[in-house]
Amino acid sequence: MSLLDLAAVRAVVAQDSGLASVSVVRADGTPHTSLVNAGVLDHPLTGQPVVGYVTYGPVKLRNLRARPATSILWRAGWRWAAVDGDCELLGPADGDLDAEELRLLLRAVFTACGGTHDDWPAYDRAMRDERRVAVLVSPRRVYGNA
């Protein structure tokens, strides 16, 4: 896999609905890892390919605002792909998107992970009510054996 081969990442994402572990850095410098659905999409402002997932946890968001370094790892069987980079937060309290742009971005992240929805208005309401935030990681390093 070449240094920034996101096609390989997309291939692994498609095999398990983008199920991935994401690691961020806590205030004490230790890693915090959680499970998310993440996929590859184009950044809504720059058009550059990024990795995205959605979150709303206040602790994770506080950590990401202070220390944006992020690592994401997907696996499907013995195939895996990872992306390291710095994240950008786009949500109700972060970034330069209006409410409509954020609504569309949250949908784009969801579909980049392979998600589909039978009731998009209900999805939009839940994302708005839970104050969900899109986390977009600009790849600095892409690696794996996919």
C-alpha positions in Angstrom: 0.0 0.0 0.0 1.4 3.4 -0.9 1.8 6.1 1.6 -1.6 7.7 0.9 -3.5 4.9 -0.8 -7.1 5.6 0.3 -8.5 3.2 -2.3 -7.2 0.4 -0.1 -8.9 1.9 2.9 -12.2 2.2 1.0 -11.9 -1.5 0.1 -11.6 -2.5 3.8 -14.3 -0.1 4.8 -16.8 -1.7 2.4 -16.2 -5.2 3.9 -17.6 -4.4 7.4 -19.6 -1.1 7.3 -16.6 0.9 8.2 -16.3 -0.6 11.6 -13.0 0.8 13.0 -11.2 1.5 16.2 -10.2 5.1 16.7 -7.5 6.3 19.0 -7.1 9.8 20.4 -4.9 11.3 23.1 -6.1 12.0 26.6 -4.9 15.0 28.6 -2.4 12.8 30.5 -0.9 11.7 27.2 -2.3 8.2 27.3 -4.3 6.7 24.3 -8.1 6.4 24.4 -9.5 3.9 21.9 -13.2 3.4 20.9 -15.2 1.7 18.2 -16.8 3.8 15.4 -18.0 3.5 11.9 -15.6 5.5 9.7 -15.3 6.0 6.0 -13.5 8.0 3.3 -15.2 11.0 1.8 -14.4 14.4 0.3 -14.0 17.3 2.7 -17.0 19.6 2.3 -14.9 22.8 2.2 -11.7 21.7 0.5 -12.8 18.7 -1.6 -9.7 16.8 -0.4 -10.2 13.1 0.6 -10.5 12.7 4.4 -11.5 10.0 6.8 -14.7 10.8 8.7 -16.7 9.5 11.6 -19.4 11.0 13.8 -19.3 11.5 17.6 -20.9 13.4 20.3 -19.1 12.5 23.6 -18.0 15.6 25.5 -14.8 14.0 26.7 -13.7 12.8 23.3 -14.5 16.2 21.8 -12.6 18.0 24.5 -9.6 15.7 23.8 -9.8 16.2 20.0 -10.0 20.0 20.4 -6.9 20.0 22.5 -5.0 17.3 20.8 -6.2 16.5 17.2 -3.8 13.6 16.5 -5.9 10.6 15.6 -5.3 7.1 14.4 -8.0 4.9 12.8 -7.8 1.2 12.1 -10.2 -1.0 10.1 -10.0 -4.7 9.7 -11.8 -7.4 7.7 -10.5 -10.8 8.4 -6.7 -10.6 8.1 -6.8 -7.5 5.9 -6.4 -4.2 7.6 -5.8 -0.5 6.8 -4.9 2.4 9.1 -4.9 6.2 8.8 -3.0 8.6 11.0 -3.5 12.3 10.9 -4.9 15.4 12.5 -8.6 15.8 12.8 -10.9 18.8 12.3 -14.3 19.0 14.0 -17.4 20.2 12.2 -20.5 20.4 14.3 -22.9 22.7 16.1 -20.1 24.4 18.1 -17.2 23.7 15.7 -16.3 24.7 12.2 -17.7 26.9 9.5 -20.8 25.0 8.3 -24.3 26.2 8.6 -27.1 23.8 9.8 -27.9 22.6 6.3 -24.3 21.9 5.4 -23.8 20.1 8.6 -26.9 18.0 8.0 -25.6 17.0 4.6 -22.1 16.3 5.9 -23.4 13.9 8.7 -25.3 12.0 6.0 -22.2 11.9 3.8 -20.1 10.4 6.6 -22.8 7.9 7.4 -23.0 6.7 3.7 -19.2 6.7 3.4 -19.2 4.0 6.0 -21.7 2.0 3.9 -24.8 3.1 5.9 -28.2 3.5 4.4 -31.4 4.8 6.1 -35.1 4.2 5.6 -36.0 7.5 7.3 -33.6 10.3 6.6 -35.7 13.0 8.4 -35.6 10.8 11.6 -31.8 10.4 11.2 -31.4 14.2 10.7 -33.5 14.9 13.9 -31.4 12.5 15.9 -28.1 14.0 14.7 -29.4 17.5 15.5 -30.9 16.6 18.9 -27.8 14.7 20.0 -25.6 17.6 18.7 -23.4 15.2 16.7 -20.1 16.3 15.3 -18.3 15.1 12.2 -14.7 14.3 12.9 -12.6 14.6 9.6 -9.1 13.2 9.7 -6.7 14.5 7.0 -4.4 11.6 6.2 -0.8 12.1 7.0 0.1 8.4 6.8 -1.9 5.4 5.3 -0.7 1.9 5.8 -1.8 -1.7 6.2 -2.0 -4.9 4.1 -5.3 -4.4 2.3 
